[in-house]
Amino acid sequence: MPTFPFVGFGAGLRTEHYQDVLDGASGSDWFEAISENYTDTSGRPLQVLERVRRNYPVALHGVGLSIGGTDPLDKRYLGNLRRLVDRIEPFVVTDHLCWTGVEDRCVYDLLPLPYTEESLAHVVERVQIVQDTLSRRIALENPSTYVEYRHSTIPEAEFLASVAEKADCAILLDVNNIHVSAFNLRFDANIYLDRIPPDRVAQIHLAGFNDRGTYLFDTHDAPVSKEVWKLYERALSLFGPVSTLIEWDANIPTFARLCEEVAHARRIAEEAHDTPIPIATDSARNAVHDAGAHPRP
């Protein structure tokens, strides 16, 4: 069975917080960088990421893989990603269970798939190609959704679990996305969690949303909601300690405020497992420094 390092509680690395992080501000055990922001540049962003990587574990999180798309996988994109992976040595590489364009046209959105046996085989094949290219497992994130396909025959959680099993990949479980999708599509978020295989969960995401009345909009522009914190508690009871990230991508607060959310996640995990989880020390960070460099079996 795959094993994934527990690196504590992290925050998304955003330009607004570069200086705080470089100056050594505490509060986050690790950082997640958006892959596409660093693959085509040799300027300051990549230099900053390399400096951050010297002191913290880093996850690379993509938004452009389009693993569910019908266009051929972009070889140039994968080549750039492989070079970034080799350079940064992240402890995990992630992207979304979605498609992002068609006929070489990007729609700049993370669109849902029809959950069918045909789609399942298609995604599994593409994940295997990506993992062979990167020489490592990747983790796929469940999307936030607002519509569903009438001809879908597999519940999303079961589809995601099947992809993970058949492709031998991991799952990035976005608890906020589960809540948003459950509200929008009227399903039970707890049943969704029950269908996720614990041994495949490599990471958890938490974020805020915008309540539009008749639907929830996944905006990452607010604190984590009470409902999502509650669902996170249940996820921890099912999956045990899992590296957890706070996403806050619009109306970005100060780094200190962001780390208050990180600390809240830590407190919930401590209560769930009845044990203190200290902010990572240099020795703990060094212990996972090369975790991402190990090729998948």
C-alpha positions, 0 to 999 in steps of 0.5 A: 500500500502507498504511504505518504509523509505527514508534514503537518499543516501548511499554507499556499505560497502566494506573492503577497507573503513572499517576504514574510516567508523569506524573513522566517515568519512562523506558523506554517509547517510547509507550503504549496506552490501552484505549479504553472506559476513556476514552470515557465520562468527563471525569474524571481518566483522560481528563485523564491520557491527554491529558497523556500524549499531549502527550509520547508517541505513543498507541494506542487499543485497544478491547475492545467493538467486537464487529466480528464480532457479529450485532447492528447496530454500536453508533452511540453507541459509535462516536460516543464513540470518534470523539470520543475519537479526534479528541481524542487523535489516536492513531497507531493505533486497534485492536480484536479480531477477535471478537464480545462479545455478542448481543441487546444483552447483553454477555458480557464476553469476546472470542469467536471467529468461525466462519471462513467466506465468510459471516463474512468478508463480514460482518466486511469490511462492518462494518470499512468502516463503522467506518473510514468513521465514524472517517475512518481505518484500524483494525487488528484483533487476532487472538484467543486461542482455546480452541475452534473451529467445526466448520464453519469453512472458512478458517484463521484467519490467512488469514481475518484476511489476507482481512479486511485486504485486502478492508476495507483495514484493518491487522492488530494481530498478537498473537504471544502469542495465536498461541502460545496458540491454536496450543497449544490448537487444535494448529496450527503457529504458524510457518505462521500467521505465514507467512500474514500479509501483512507490509504489513498489520501495524501493531503487535505485542502481546506478553504472558504466559499461564498454563499450565493443563496441557492448555491455555494461558490468555491472562491477561496476568499474567506475563512474556512466555514464552521460546516467545513471545519466540522466535516474536517473533524470527521475526515480526520476520524476516518483517515488519521493524521493527513497533511493539511493545507489552508487555501486563501487565494483572493481577498488575501489576508496578512500572513499572520491571519492566514496562519491563524487558520493553519493553527485552527486546523492543527488544534482540531487535529490535536483534539481528534487524535488527543495528542499535541502536534507542534509546529515543525522543527528544522529536524522534522522538515529535514526528515521529509526533505527528500520524500518527494524524490522517491519514484513510485514503485 
